[in-house]
Structure formats: structure tokens, C-alpha cells
Amino acid sequence: MKKAIIALAATVAIAGCTTAETDTATGAAIGAAVGGIATGRVGGAVAGAVVGGAAGYLIGRSSRTGYCRYRDRHGDIYTARCPRDYRW
């Protein structure tokens, strides 16, 4: 269980700054906690992190349709409305 807590802390610590990365990290952290608690093993926490990360990414992405990711000349990534004629 200690390893699951360490994995959870590491997942939260490396959470990205973009919304997709944050959604993925949050899903992975919740999945790791649930998997670790449900099975009491590190393997369960790892499996939970993988499933939770994928779910967090997919749910987060589907809730922001109509928004695009842009990168400015300094390399910073930001999200804004897509152009009107843009098809995704």
C-alpha cells in the first residue's frame, strides 16, 4: 500500500499544465487510489492508473468540443475557440 501512495503522489506531482494533461493526471491519480484500495496490491494501483488516465483524457477531451490547442512563439500552449470554418 505504501507503494501505491508513492505512485499516487508521483502522479499528482507530474501533472501537466495543459487541460488534457491535467485531466489525464487526475484520472490516473483517482484510478491508482481506487485500484490500490480495491486490490491492496501495487499491480491493482498500476492498472487503475492506466485505466483512470485513459478515462480522464477521453472524458476531458469530449467535454471541450469546439476548442483548439495553440502554441505561441514562446512555446506556451493555450486553449481557445476554434475558427468558425474548422472541422475536427
Secondary structure, DSSP 8 states (H G I E B T S, - for coil): -HHHHHHHHHHHHT--SSHHHHHHHHHHHHHHHHHHHHH-SHHHHHHHHHHHHHHHHHHHHHTTTTEEEEE-TTS-EEEEE--TT---
